[in-house]
Amino acid sequence: MKHQLRLSALGMVNVLGQNPTEIYDKLINLDRSVITQNFKIGMDKITSLAAIRVDLNPLTEFPDYDCHNNRIAAIALESIFEPIKKAIDLYGPAKIGVVMGTSTSGVQATTDALRYFDLKGAFPENFHYRQHEINGLADFIAKKTGAQGPCYSVSTACSSSAKVFGSARSLLELGACEAVILGGCDSLCDLTIQGFSSLDALCRGDCLPFSGNRDGLMLGEGAAIFLLEKKSGGVQLMGVGESQDAHHVSAPHPEGRGATAAMKEALLDAGLLPKQIDYLNPHGTGTFLNDQMEAWAIKKLFDFPLPLSSTKSLTGHCLGAAGAIEAGILWLVLSQRFEKRLPPHFWDGQKDPELPELNLIEEPICLPDNQELYFQSNSFAFGGNNTSIVLGLRD
């Protein structure tokens, strides 16, 4: 028997702000004033970036984990520290797990340390490998909160922090944990920017998902961290769908087979039909191939005008943190703390004749209160690693 699983609390930070209220307001109003335009890459390329514009304090209590990535995570963690502490007091630290998604972790710390080594012949005194290792993120959060249950990171590129929802649920269903701290964090770094530039995958101006003028993604950074508990009410984790089509190392399956399989599995897991989904946050990167395959996959599965909007044109594509951040956007809308308004889709309005007609939200849609609502979010990664999740609000 499946338990009801409540996402009890959310902490989030990205280019739009460092608290849910600020992020939600900028999403609804399509506020892109914080986007860095005309960022230069090398001699002849420019792009847009969604870089965080808040002060990131050093982690003086945990110097071995002090890197840009963990400093971002610390901001998101701070706003849900009290609910986590209450869970630890209630269940005991051994029953609190940590599962986090990331793609690069603190690799910029190592890049900077290697540059220092080239100049000085030795590594900086404050550099430690824990700043770089993939599990450094989860380890830092466990140490910061006092959680002593299972602790690990998931790294499957852009689906990393979507997959953690399935991992965390398993820990709860198996009885290994009574609550799990889960989410994702990724930060901008030289490796990511240069890597995506070499693939010619970055936008040159605005990121325009599903537009006929789309020319690439906009990289971003941020974190979203949840507390998941076996409780009824509130925003519920309803379903998780995962697939692996292994079509190509970086290109998605042209017919969206893996994407369709993940969406169907999430619906089946949630016990829902496609027509019961009220809103979809697609992967929607703004790259030619992803948007093409995803648009057709959505159209085939949802044979009605399902409201949808890609939010990556505002938050940036936060890679290993994207799944958790976009789940956080679903949580923001579903949460009783806000009027339930669906975020609009930012683009230039230029349709691609090669794509099917999609119901892209042009203005914020107000949803009625006191009813069941079900939202879905997609995350697709290199290598055909696909995840889709369903969140719901029930009276």
N, C-alpha and C positions, 0 to 999 in steps of 0.2 A: 504493500500500500504506500503510495506516494504521500509525503508530508506536504503541508502548505509551508512555503518558504518565503518569508518576508524580507525584502531589502529594507532594513530598518533605518538606515542612515546613509547619507552620501556626502562625501567631501570631494570637491572638484576645483581644478585650476587649469586655465588655458589662456590663450591670447585675449579672450573676451573678459577675463576677470578671475578673481580668486575666491569667489563664493557663489552659491547657486543663484541668488537673487540677481546679482550683477550679470552673470552669464546668460540667464534666462531673458533678461531685459534686452541685451544686445542681440540675442538670437531673434527675438520677436520683431525687433525694429531694424533688422538687417544692418546693424552698425558695424561697418568694416573700417572704421577710422584707425583702428589699431594695427591693421595689416601693413607690413613693410613692403613697399613697392620698389621696383627697380633694384633689387639686391643683385650685386655683381658676382658672377662666378667666373673666375679666370679673366681672360682678356675680352671675350666676345659674347658672353651669355648673361642674360638677366632673368630674374624670376621674382615671384612674390613669396614672402615667408610670413608665417604666423608665430612669431617669437614672443614668449612671455615677457611682459613689461612690468614685473614686480620685483622688489628686492628679494634675493634668495640668500638667506642667512646661513653662515657656516654651521655645520653640525658639530659644534664644539664638544658635545657629550659623546659623540661617536666618530672620532677623527678618521678611523680606518674606513668608514663608509662615506666620508665627506666628498661628494662629487655633485655636479650640476643636476644629474638625474635624481639622486636621492634628496637633494634640497627641494626640488619641485614636489616630490612625493610628500615631503614633510609638511608643505603648505596644505595639501589636500587632506592629509591625515589629521592636522590640528583641529579642523572644524568638527570632526567626529570622534575626538579623543574621549570625550565624556561617555557617549554611548558604548564605546569599546570597553572602557574601564568598568562600566556597570555590568557588561556581559561577563567580563573576567571575574568580577566579584560574585556574580550569580552562578556561573558554571564552573569556575576554576580555570586557571591559566592553561592547564594541560588539555582542556577541551576547546580551546580557541585556536583555530588553524589560520594560516596565512597562505594565500595563493595569488600570485601577481603575474601579470603579463608584461613583457618588455621585449624590444628587438635589439637595442644597442646597449642597454644598461648604461654604465658610466664610461663608455669607450673613449669619450673626449678626454677624460682624465689621463688615460694611457697615452693618447696622442700627444697631449701637452707634455707628459712626462718624458716621452721619447724625444721630443724636440729639445727639452731641457738637457737630456742626456747627450744629445749631439753637440750642444754648446759647452756643457760643463764636464762631461765625462762621467757623470754619476746621476742617479735619479734624485728627484727632490725628496727632502726628508719627510714631507707630509704625504707622499704617494704610497698607497698600499693596493695590492692586487684586488682586495675586496671592493674597491671603488669601481672596478671594471667587470668583475665576474657576473654572469647572468643572474645567479641567485643572490647577489648582493642586495638587490632591491627588497626581496622578501625577507632576507635576514635582518636588514636594517629595520623594517617595519615590525618584525617580531621583537627585536630588542627594544625598540622605542616604546612599544605598547605593553610588553611583558607577556605576550602570547607565547605559549610553550607547546602548542599542538603541532601537527604536521605543517611543514613550512617549505614551500618551493616556488620557483618561478616557471612560467611557461613561455617559450620563445618560438613562435611559429610565424614570424614576420607580422603581417598586418591583421592576422586573426588572433594574435596572442591573448589579448585581454578580453576577447569574446569567449575563447575556449575555457577561461578560468571559471566561468559560470557553471559549466558542466563538471569541472573538477571539484569545485567547492560543494556543489550539490551532492556529489558522490561521497564526500567526506561526512556530510550530514546524514545521508541515507544509510550509510554503513555504521553509523554510531561512533565514528572516530572523533567527531567533533559535535559540539552543541551550537557553535557559531563559527563563522569563518569571515575573516577580513579578506576581501578580494577586490581586484581591480587591475589597473595598469598604469604605467608611467613610461614615457619616452621623451627624450630631449633632442633638440637639434644639435648636430655635431658635423664636423668636417667630413667624416666617413659617409654619413647619410646624404648630405648635400651633393658631394662629388659623385657618389655612386649613382644617384638618381639622375644627375646631370649627364653622366656618361651613357645612361640608357635613353637619353633624350626624352625623359618622362616628365619634366617640369614645365609648368605653364610659364609663358613669357609675360603675361599681364595678369588679368583676372582669371581665377579658376572658375570654369563654367561647366559644371556637370550637366550632361545630356544636351548640351547645345551643339548646333551644327558648327560652331566656331571653337569648340573645345580643343585645347592643344596640350593639356597636361595637368598634373596635380600640383597643389600647393602644400609644401611641407609645413608641419606645425609641431608643437610640443605641448605637453600637459599631462595631467594625471586625473584619474577618477578612482575613488576608493569607497567601497560599500561595506556595510556590516550585514551579513546574511544569517538569519536565524530561523529555526523551526517554529514559526508563529503564524497565526491566521491574520487576516486583515491587512490593510495598507497596500503597498505596491508589492505584488507577488512575482516571483520567478516562475513562470508557467511552463516554458518549454525551451529545450536546447536541441539544435540539430547540427550535426557535423558530417562532413564528407571530405573525400580526398580523391580528386579526379586525376591528379598527377599528369596533366596534359603537357605542361611545359614548365621550364624552370622559372620563367617570369611572366609568360602570357597566359591569360585565362582560356578555358575551353571555349571555342567560338560559339558553340550552341548553349553554353551555360549549363551543362549537365550537372557539374558539381554544385553550382549555385542553386539550381532547382532542387537537387536532392537535399541540400541543407535546409532550405526553406520548408520543403514538405515534411522533413523529419521534425523540425521544430514545431510545426502545426500539429503533427500526429502526437508528439510528446505532450503538447499542451491540451490535447483533446479538442481541438478547434478546427473548423472548416475555414478555407481562405476567406469566405464572405464575412466571417466574424471579426476579421482584423480591421481596426478603425484607422490605422496609420502605419506607414512603413518608412523607416529611415534606411535608405539603400546604402550600399557601399559607396556608390556615386563619387568616384575619384576625379572625374574630369579628363581621364585618359581615353583615347579613342577606343581601344579594345575592351576595357572593362565596362564602360558605359553601354557599348553596343551589345555585349552578351547579357549584361544584367537587365537592360531594358526589355529584351525579348523574353528572358526568363520570368520577369515580373508579369509581363503581359500574358504569357501562357498560363501562369498559375493563378493569377488574380484577374478573372475575366469580367471585371467591373471597374469603374473609375475609382480605384483605391487612392486616397490622398497620400502623397509622399513628398518628401523634400530631403535633398542631400544637404547636410550642414557643414561639409568639409570646405565649402567656399568661404565659411566664416571662421571655423576653428582651425583650418588647415588639416591635412592628413597627418594625424599623430602616430601613425604606424602601429607599434606595439601597444599603444594606449588608446587607439581609435575605437576599438570595440567597447571598452569600458566607458569612454567619454560619450559615445553615442547612446549606450545604454543609460548613461546619466541624463542625457537629454530626454529620453523617454520617461525616466523617473521624475524629472523636473515637471513635465507636463502632467503626468498622472498624479503627482503628489498633491495633497489637499492644501498645501501652502500657497498654491498659485491658482489663478484662473486658468482653466484648461484650454490654452490656445496653442494650436499646432504651429510650429515655426514655418515661415514661408521659405520658398526655394529661391536662392539668389542665382540669376543667370541673365543673359542678354535677350532672352525671349526668341532667339533664332532657332527654329526647329531643324532637326536633322532629318531629311527625307528618308534616310536609311533606318531610322528608329521608329518603333510603333508609338502611337499616341499614349502619353502618360499623363496622369492627373497631378501635375506639378502644382503645389500650393502657391498661389500668387500673393495672397494676403493672409494674415493670421486667421485661422479658423477657430472659432469658439465652440467648444464642446459642451453639451449639457451636463449638469451635475447629477448625482444620484443614479448612476447607471453603471453597468459593467462596461469596461473599456479594455481593449486588447491592442497592444502595439508590438511591432516586430522590427528588428534591426539586423542588417546583414554586414558581415565582415569576410572579405575574401583575400587570400594571401598568395604570395609566390609559391610555386610548386603545386597549385591547386588545392590548398588547404583552406576549406570553407567552413564558416560557422554562421548560424542564424539563431537568434534568441527571441523569445516572446515574453513580454512583461504584461501584467494585467492588474486592473483595479476592480475589486469586487466589494459590494456593500456588505 
